[in-house]
């Protein structure tokens, strides 16, 4: 629950990637945000979520496909304060993508989850952070990335700060209510079962550990 920015895209010319990476890193330095440059070879197998338009059943429209992967993964991981990471990382063919590990990855070294429909939740940050993330996305557009962005806060499309502040404030209040006894009772009524333990309404977001380097990552070392 909370305001999230969803995005997909493709870099039209991979020769522009070094300039894009440098521009994003410079912008992060000005913001005082941490960023991590990524240049890795991803080798093994990957699961990716696939959407099918021609399937009528909502439950069957989404499925996981497994495929062999030998990719060079490059770009920048941006770590905004109190928000989920912003992945500006590209496959060899220029598509925005993230390779990370799922539960099976630790049992099957070299097996990844691949995500090409990316998102960054900003609800637990500030409106200023949300706006800065939108500015970074506009920056990568200017560097040659064809982006499709769906901003639940509406700012990317209309730059309406008041609307964004109102929406984030409204949802902050709703989230706080969910942690109260009244909120717990409402949730239990909706779910039809008793909730045990504390209800976590504000997930602490830390720096992600690069999963591809834990056990089986291989440096790209490509020209």
Order of alpha helices (4+ residues) and beta strands (2+ residues): beta-alpha-beta-beta-beta-beta-beta-beta-alpha-beta-alpha-alpha-alpha-beta
